[in-house]
Amino acid sequence: MDRFTAGWFENLLVQEWLPAVPAVKAALDRGIDVADVGCGRGRAVIKFVQAFPKSRIVGYDVYQPNIDRAMANAQAAGVAAQARFERLDASKAIPGQYDLITTFDVIHDAVDPRGLLRTIRQALRPGGTYLCLDVNCSDKPEENAGPLASLFYGFSMVYCMTTSLANGGEGLGTCGLPESKLRELALAAGFGSVQSCHWRTHSTISTRSSRRECAAGLAVAVATDGRRSTRSSGPAARDARSPAAERER
């Protein structure tokens, strides 16, 4: 999985995903406290440190071998002094308070996605932002068709859904977190309204009715001021991958 996702962080994180949420990028440039939850081998943390030297970055992961590899990767990249990594089950609690918390392809894998979103909500400072990237699939399984969907469902069977279920988890799976499900879980965790914005990518996906270029991504902003807003973000474009930002105001 690290080999599969490494190209995202190298070629998309700073170049395409963050420009889709300009307020987040501007804050990173100024210097803020950031936690990457489910950091894996540290690819995103290393890119953050390299691109935004004024910000303070920590990566959390529940799996110690990932933490060991992340520290080795940071050492090889020459940023070991700036990139901090800790083993942590973030679904129980996240220490400290942050201006930005990120998850990249994590929530659909989580044993306890509801608990994880709650602790993320609790660890945000006032005015902070939660940036979530996950698979942007349909909530209608028959609409998830074609070679890319087949690949994702294969991932789900051998890894994403299975590892969650093996630990007594919810087992959302690779295509188990469509926008509607993310909205449901975010509201239950105490976030407020959901908004969207777009970015470009270059993959293709098939549905039963059409084949198209995935030219627009989705970022979702969720106000976390404790009030549940009924504001609608309008229709969201469907894509193979989508970043979602949940913002506290």
Secondary structure, 3 states (H helix, E strand, C coil): CHHHHHHHHHHCHHHHHHHHCHHHHHHHHHCCEEEEECCCCCHHHHHHHHHCCCCEEEEEECCHHHHHHHHHHHHHHCCCCCEEEEECCCCCCCCCCEEEEEEECCHHHCCCHHHHHHHHHHHEEEEEEEEEEEECCCCCHHHCECHHHHHHHHHHHHHHHHHHHHCCCCCCCCCCCCHHHHHHHHHHCCCCCEEEECCCCCCEEECCCCEEECCCCCEEEECCCCCCCCCCCCCCCCCCEEEEEEECC
